[in-house]
């Protein structure tokens, strides 16, 4: 039966229990290799691969894909060319999974699990939020994929969180220990919660952003487009409004030590830390927060790790609670396909 539930559980054969990052998952050997067909869709492109349960695809294809019909055609070809039996199809996309469907948050594309399953002629199809998929990959990441920002180690009986600024928004998902086979991932839309100011300067920037957008959320600010909007707000406060053409232009300005560019990265680093810390407090994510984002990785050294960690912990009476919670930057932003592979035994 096709499924579009917002909850997803790591399959028993993919992962039986939490292991610290770097531990090998338990894989069930099979006489003949069977695969999950996995796809990560963003409204313009689709990343497609065949994966053994609990393992990332060896080969990943990136193709144009801007509609459900195009996706069905792409997946049909992949199924026809598969070298072994297919356990099922798993698809991730940005947006809440409601009643077996996802309307992509920043694109007109809509995916319906039942329609896709019928179009492919299959019975096992999972449709999940893209950050649900990334959260499912967290227990399978090795140490080489993680940069620790500050101290702390996972608390095995507590949830973990995944957050991912993209060019257009912020994805979020929670990984809960379920007490049975391991971990259950649930999509979250916390990126759309209000963004708070911790200083008069931050309040002034938010005021200007509010004049443009009305509601100012993490989703509006902690993304590629938001970075440029923050630079515009700061330059407006300086009396010379200018919005950089793109992130690379802003990075180049920061390399030249230009004040607006440097302050932009400092502010966004601070807000990212604050939002990650809020996620810990909201869901008790003491197994850590994992920042999974090609956008953030592209900022390189201009992501201010010290400011990020300081704001992560700056929670007043709860500062002691926060100090031993781990915070990671994941160096594999495409781990959603790995997460999808865990959905089939």
MARROSE-218196 format. One line per field, with one value per residue (C-alpha): residue number from 1; residue in three letters; x, y, z. Coordinates in Angstrom, 3 decimals, padded with zeros to 6 digits, m for minus. Layout:
i NUM, ...
aa ALA, ...
x X, ...
y Y, ...
z Z, ...
//
This chain:
i 1, 2, 3, 4, 5, 6, 7, 8, 9, 10, 11, 12, 13, 14, 15, 16, 17, 18, 19, 20, 21, 22, 23, 24, 25, 26, 27, 28, 29, 30, 31, 32, 33, 34, 35, 36, 37, 38, 39, 40, 41, 42, 43, 44, 45, 46, 47, 48, 49, 50, 51, 52, 53, 54, 55, 56, 57, 58, 59, 60, 61, 62, 63, 64, 65, 66, 67, 68, 69, 70, 71, 72, 73, 74, 75, 76, 77, 78, 79, 80, 81, 82, 83, 84, 85, 86, 87, 88, 89, 90, 91, 92, 93, 94, 95, 96, 97, 98, 99, 100, 101, 102, 103, 104, 105, 106, 107, 108, 109, 110, 111, 112, 113, 114, 115, 116, 117, 118, 119, 120, 121, 122, 123, 124, 125, 126, 127, 128, 129, 130, 131, 132, 133, 134, 135, 136, 137, 138, 139, 140, 141, 142, 143, 144, 145, 146, 147, 148, 149, 150, 151, 152, 153, 154, 155, 156, 157, 158, 159, 160, 161, 162, 163, 164, 165, 166, 167, 168, 169, 170, 171, 172, 173, 174, 175, 176, 177, 178, 179, 180, 181, 182, 183, 184, 185, 186, 187, 188, 189, 190, 191, 192, 193, 194, 195, 196, 197, 198, 199, 200, 201, 202, 203, 204, 205, 206, 207, 208, 209, 210, 211, 212, 213, 214, 215, 216, 217, 218, 219, 220, 221, 222, 223, 224, 225, 226, 227, 228, 229, 230, 231, 232, 233, 234, 235, 236, 237, 238, 239, 240, 241, 242, 243, 244, 245, 246, 247, 248, 249, 250, 251, 252, 253, 254, 255, 256, 257, 258, 259, 260, 261, 262, 263, 264, 265, 266, 267, 268, 269, 270, 271, 272, 273, 274, 275, 276, 277, 278, 279, 280, 281, 282, 283, 284, 285, 286, 287, 288, 289, 290, 291, 292, 293, 294, 295, 296, 297, 298, 299, 300, 301, 302, 303, 304, 305, 306, 307, 308, 309, 310, 311, 312, 313, 314, 315, 316, 317, 318, 319, 320, 321, 322, 323, 324, 325, 326, 327, 328, 329, 330, 331, 332, 333, 334, 335, 336, 337, 338, 339, 340, 341, 342, 343, 344, 345
aa UNK, UNK, UNK, UNK, UNK, UNK, UNK, UNK, UNK, UNK, UNK, UNK, UNK, UNK, UNK, UNK, UNK, UNK, UNK, UNK, UNK, UNK, UNK, UNK, UNK, UNK, UNK, UNK, UNK, UNK, UNK, UNK, UNK, UNK, UNK, UNK, UNK, UNK, UNK, UNK, UNK, UNK, UNK, UNK, UNK, UNK, UNK, UNK, UNK, UNK, UNK, UNK, UNK, UNK, UNK, UNK, UNK, UNK, UNK, UNK, UNK, UNK, UNK, UNK, UNK, UNK, UNK, UNK, UNK, UNK, UNK, UNK, UNK, UNK, UNK, UNK, UNK, UNK, UNK, UNK, UNK, UNK, UNK, UNK, UNK, UNK, UNK, UNK, UNK, UNK, UNK, UNK, UNK, UNK, UNK, UNK, UNK, UNK, UNK, UNK, UNK, UNK, UNK, UNK, UNK, UNK, UNK, UNK, UNK, UNK, UNK, UNK, UNK, UNK, UNK, UNK, UNK, UNK, UNK, UNK, UNK, UNK, UNK, UNK, UNK, UNK, UNK, UNK, UNK, UNK, UNK, UNK, UNK, UNK, UNK, UNK, UNK, UNK, UNK, UNK, UNK, UNK, UNK, UNK, UNK, UNK, UNK, UNK, UNK, UNK, UNK, UNK, UNK, UNK, UNK, UNK, UNK, UNK, UNK, UNK, UNK, UNK, UNK, UNK, UNK, UNK, UNK, UNK, UNK, UNK, UNK, UNK, UNK, UNK, UNK, UNK, UNK, UNK, UNK, UNK, UNK, UNK, UNK, UNK, UNK, UNK, UNK, UNK, UNK, UNK, UNK, UNK, UNK, UNK, UNK, UNK, UNK, UNK, UNK, UNK, UNK, UNK, UNK, UNK, UNK, UNK, UNK, UNK, UNK, UNK, UNK, UNK, UNK, UNK, UNK, UNK, UNK, UNK, UNK, UNK, UNK, UNK, UNK, UNK, UNK, UNK, UNK, UNK, UNK, UNK, UNK, UNK, UNK, UNK, UNK, UNK, UNK, UNK, UNK, UNK, UNK, UNK, UNK, UNK, UNK, UNK, UNK, UNK, UNK, UNK, UNK, UNK, UNK, UNK, UNK, UNK, UNK, UNK, UNK, UNK, UNK, UNK, UNK, UNK, UNK, UNK, UNK, UNK, UNK, UNK, UNK, UNK, UNK, UNK, UNK, UNK, UNK, UNK, UNK, UNK, UNK, UNK, UNK, UNK, UNK, UNK, UNK, UNK, UNK, UNK, UNK, UNK, UNK, UNK, UNK, UNK, UNK, UNK, UNK, UNK, UNK, UNK, UNK, UNK, UNK, UNK, UNK, UNK, UNK, UNK, UNK, UNK, UNK, UNK, UNK, UNK, UNK, UNK, UNK, UNK, UNK, UNK, UNK, UNK, UNK, UNK, UNK, UNK, UNK, UNK, UNK, UNK, UNK, UNK, UNK, UNK, UNK, UNK, UNK, UNK, UNK, UNK, UNK, UNK, UNK
x 000.000, 001.248, 002.061, 002.533, 002.684, 004.624, 006.291, 008.987, 010.764, 014.177, 013.579, 014.740, 017.214, 018.616, 019.205, 018.240, 019.487, 021.096, 024.812, 027.124, 028.095, 030.689, 029.272, 028.421, 024.703, 023.462, 022.701, 020.924, 022.766, 020.757, 021.574, 020.475, 020.811, 017.500, 017.235, 015.082, 014.544, 015.056, 014.397, 014.920, 012.788, 012.960, 010.511, 013.145, 015.508, 015.345, 018.235, 017.602, 019.445, 019.193, 020.183, 020.563, 018.721, 020.780, 023.304, 023.624, 023.227, 026.492, 025.381, 023.107, 021.569, 020.370, 017.602, 015.149, 011.842, 009.192, 005.963, 004.527, 004.075, 007.762, 008.722, 006.573, 008.223, 011.722, 011.012, 009.389, 012.573, 014.663, 012.463, 012.694, 016.500, 017.020, 019.565, 017.738, 014.435, 012.947, 011.840, 009.905, 010.117, 010.812, 010.474, 011.453, 010.308, 010.297, 006.953, 004.603, 003.310, m000.447, m002.924, m000.488, 000.452, 003.129, 002.662, 006.235, 006.831, 008.702, 007.489, 004.120, 004.762, 002.406, 003.055, 000.352, 001.573, m001.428, m001.215, 002.524, 002.163, m000.605, 001.450, 004.398, 002.319, 003.812, 002.409, 005.228, 005.811, 006.799, 006.434, 008.151, 009.353, 012.917, 014.141, 012.470, 014.727, 017.783, 016.924, 016.680, 020.262, 021.654, 022.354, 024.178, 026.581, 030.215, 032.616, 034.139, 030.806, 030.528, 032.128, 031.515, 030.777, 031.461, 031.314, 028.782, 027.932, 024.612, 022.318, 021.087, 017.619, 016.869, 015.689, 017.957, 017.115, 018.028, 017.878, 018.808, 018.879, 018.531, 018.536, 014.830, 013.915, 014.671, 013.905, 013.512, 012.841, 013.062, 014.414, 012.759, 013.936, 010.933, 012.030, 011.523, 013.500, 015.479, 014.380, 011.297, 011.607, 008.891, 008.723, 008.527, 007.747, 009.609, 011.420, 008.219, 008.174, 008.825, 012.446, 013.346, 015.752, 018.308, 019.586, 018.486, 020.560, 018.798, 015.441, 016.261, 017.064, 013.890, 011.855, 013.110, 012.471, 008.972, 008.301, 009.011, 007.564, 005.158, 005.931, 009.643, 010.542, 013.710, 012.601, 012.801, 016.199, 018.302, 018.526, 020.423, 017.876, 017.530, 021.272, 021.015, 017.978, 019.916, 022.753, 020.232, 018.764, 022.184, 023.238, 019.931, 020.657, 024.092, 022.439, 023.487, 020.947, 022.320, 021.385, 024.230, 023.643, 024.262, 025.929, 029.250, 029.325, 028.626, 031.349, 033.806, 032.877, 033.438, 036.858, 037.627, 036.609, 033.686, 031.691, 028.187, 029.200, 031.008, 028.094, 025.649, 027.409, 027.750, 024.022, 022.922, 025.356, 023.884, 020.296, 021.117, 022.607, 019.591, 017.114, 019.109, 019.090, 015.345, 014.854, 016.765, 014.582, 011.324, 011.710, 014.439, 016.883, 019.819, 021.164, 022.192, 021.320, 022.617, 022.890, 022.528, 022.892, 024.842, 023.973, 025.616, 028.636, 029.119, 029.710, 032.943, 034.802, 032.253, 029.879, 031.032, 031.240, 032.004, 028.995, 026.794, 027.728, 027.492, 023.931, 023.097, 023.881, 022.604, 019.305, 019.325, 018.380, 018.826, 022.428, 023.800, 021.314, 022.589, 026.349, 026.671, 024.287, 026.230, 025.911, 027.160, 027.682, 027.157, 029.584, 027.250, 024.257, 022.835, 022.336, 018.558, 018.914, 020.711, 017.810, 015.245, 017.065, 016.253, 012.505, 012.456, 013.559
y 000.000, 003.476, 005.514, 009.240, 009.314, 012.111, 009.530, 007.213, 004.429, 002.993, m000.586, m003.440, m004.639, m001.169, m000.178, m001.960, 000.502, 003.908, 003.884, 006.868, 008.416, 006.187, 002.822, 000.346, m000.426, m004.010, m005.171, m008.416, m010.380, m011.591, m014.155, m011.749, m008.005, m006.213, m002.452, 000.459, 003.030, 006.389, 009.920, 013.373, 015.968, 019.765, 020.988, 021.505, 018.542, 014.983, 012.962, 009.285, 006.147, 002.456, 001.692, m001.362, m000.940, 001.200, 002.187, 005.219, 004.671, 004.023, 005.930, 008.972, 010.596, 014.208, 014.940, 017.735, 017.091, 019.762, 017.732, 014.523, 013.199, 013.760, 012.001, 008.965, 008.740, 009.008, 006.392, 004.057, 004.050, 003.400, 000.474, m001.025, m000.794, m002.058, m004.913, m006.694, m006.935, m003.719, m003.617, m000.401, 003.244, 006.092, 009.763, 012.820, 016.379, 019.704, 020.304, 018.691, 015.217, 015.416, 012.647, 010.933, 014.082, 016.767, 020.224, 021.442, 024.515, 026.649, 025.180, 024.560, 020.792, 018.464, 014.785, 012.242, 008.866, 006.890, 008.384, 007.783, 004.177, 003.575, 005.170, 002.931, m000.188, m000.839, m001.426, m000.222, 003.508, 005.950, 009.716, 011.718, 015.209, 015.760, 016.473, 013.361, 011.531, 013.419, 012.728, 009.010, 009.141, 010.658, 007.366, 006.016, 008.935, 008.211, 010.521, 011.757, 013.319, 015.374, 018.550, 019.033, 022.611, 022.758, 019.992, 017.299, 013.724, 012.119, 011.014, 007.735, 007.882, 011.437, 012.749, 014.279, 017.067, 017.841, 021.348, 022.435, 025.909, 025.762, 028.533, 029.213, 028.033, 025.879, 022.175, 020.553, 017.083, 015.226, 011.742, 010.038, 006.879, 004.552, 001.902, m000.925, m001.089, 002.089, 005.502, 007.148, 010.334, 012.978, 015.995, 019.413, 022.873, 024.766, 026.802, 028.839, 029.836, 033.487, 034.637, 036.420, 039.296, 039.112, 042.690, 046.092, 045.547, 042.287, 043.947, 046.723, 044.174, 042.187, 045.414, 046.096, 042.483, 042.715, 045.773, 043.546, 040.178, 040.812, 037.606, 037.089, 033.470, 031.395, 030.108, 033.654, 034.512, 031.347, 030.521, 031.669, 034.323, 035.421, 035.980, 038.541, 040.156, 040.570, 042.229, 044.620, 045.446, 046.153, 048.317, 050.194, 050.881, 052.147, 054.581, 052.903, 050.174, 047.442, 043.801, 041.533, 039.771, 036.353, 034.588, 034.394, 038.176, 038.470, 035.933, 037.891, 041.067, 039.290, 038.168, 041.858, 042.530, 044.734, 045.535, 044.820, 041.442, 040.438, 041.519, 039.662, 036.344, 037.084, 037.812, 034.776, 032.527, 033.816, 033.248, 029.764, 028.917, 030.338, 028.376, 025.150, 025.752, 026.407, 023.056, 021.315, 022.947, 022.358, 018.603, 017.689, 016.912, 016.045, 013.539, 016.591, 018.887, 018.102, 020.993, 019.370, 022.060, 022.584, 026.273, 026.597, 024.552, 026.985, 029.802, 028.090, 029.956, 032.778, 030.600, 031.865, 028.689, 030.523, 032.810, 029.919, 027.800, 030.732, 031.508, 027.785, 027.690, 031.183, 030.059, 031.847, 029.451, 026.508, 027.309, 024.424, 022.072, 023.143, 022.913, 019.169, 018.912, 018.188, 020.339, 019.039, 020.424, 017.541, 017.484, 015.280, 017.492, 014.882, 012.197, 012.167, 009.276, 007.304, 008.013, 006.916, 003.608, 002.687, 002.629, m000.885, m004.181
z 000.000, m000.787, 002.280, 002.770, 006.571, 008.222, 010.470, 009.172, 011.003, 010.270, 009.147, 011.372, 008.766, 008.229, 011.848, 015.044, 017.653, 017.949, 017.351, 017.739, 014.373, 012.748, 013.786, 011.038, 010.558, 010.676, 007.140, 006.356, 003.688, 000.707, m001.937, m004.633, m004.105, m003.739, m003.935, m002.907, m005.640, m003.928, m005.179, m003.677, m005.492, m005.125, m007.780, m010.479, m010.231, m008.960, m007.547, m008.283, m007.214, m006.355, m002.766, m000.600, 002.719, 005.058, 002.402, 000.151, m003.593, m005.386, m008.490, m008.308, m011.360, m011.396, m013.891, m014.673, m012.914, m012.383, m012.241, m010.857, m014.391, m015.144, m011.918, m012.761, m016.185, m014.676, m012.010, m014.531, m016.608, m013.512, m012.493, m015.968, m015.930, m012.359, m012.154, m009.321, m007.451, m006.084, m002.454, m002.958, m003.956, m001.520, m002.449, m000.438, m001.128, 000.783, 002.421, 004.945, 004.093, 004.644, 003.825, 001.472, m000.462, m000.430, m001.915, m002.311, m000.164, m002.693, m006.005, m007.698, m007.819, m005.904, m005.242, m004.352, m003.112, m004.372, m007.868, m008.156, m006.966, m009.493, m012.276, m011.458, m010.898, m007.452, m003.968, m001.721, m001.978, 000.731, 000.341, 003.094, 003.878, 002.675, 006.167, 007.478, 005.031, 006.247, 009.871, 009.091, 007.812, 011.018, 012.893, 009.824, 009.312, 010.022, 011.845, 008.593, 007.653, 010.837, 012.137, 015.852, 016.847, 020.563, 023.135, 023.931, 023.021, 022.018, 024.857, 023.435, 025.015, 023.851, 020.452, 017.817, 015.395, 011.808, 010.356, 006.879, 005.414, 001.632, m000.951, m000.370, 003.122, 006.157, 006.522, 009.913, 011.275, 014.585, 015.245, 018.225, 020.010, 019.794, 022.301, 019.816, 016.568, 016.956, 015.753, 014.276, 012.215, 012.148, 009.875, 011.517, 010.209, 012.917, 010.281, 009.926, 013.602, 014.449, 014.401, 017.637, 018.247, 021.052, 020.653, 019.408, 016.259, 015.476, 016.192, 013.695, 010.984, 011.708, 011.532, 008.012, 006.977, 008.445, 006.258, 003.254, 004.270, 007.127, 008.978, 009.660, 010.319, 010.368, 006.984, 005.563, 007.044, 007.467, 003.782, 000.719, m000.211, 003.416, 003.672, 000.872, 002.506, 005.768, 003.844, 002.266, 005.677, 007.165, 004.242, 004.533, 008.196, 007.094, 004.681, 001.425, 000.608, m001.677, m002.068, m003.226, m006.519, m004.965, m002.052, m003.842, m004.167, m000.438, 000.382, m001.780, 000.095, 003.405, 002.150, 001.566, 005.194, 004.155, 007.319, 006.003, 004.620, 007.811, 009.998, 007.749, 008.336, 012.053, 012.411, 010.396, 012.297, 015.557, 014.455, 013.209, 016.598, 018.397, 016.267, 016.742, 020.489, 020.457, 018.750, 021.549, 024.192, 022.329, 021.740, 024.238, 021.411, 023.678, 021.168, 019.191, 016.332, 012.857, 010.376, 006.962, 004.329, 001.128, 001.492, 004.906, 003.786, 000.902, 003.401, 004.484, 007.213, 007.096, 009.092, 012.491, 014.559, 017.814, 017.530, 016.419, 019.445, 021.851, 020.773, 020.769, 024.492, 025.418, 026.909, 030.273, 033.054, 030.647, 029.669, 031.758, 030.114, 026.687, 027.291, 026.815, 023.854, 020.647, 017.558, 014.233, 010.755, 008.342, 005.434, 003.359, 002.538, 000.150, 002.789, 002.218, m000.219, 002.492, 004.839, 002.276, 001.858, 005.468, 004.841, 003.350, 004.842
//
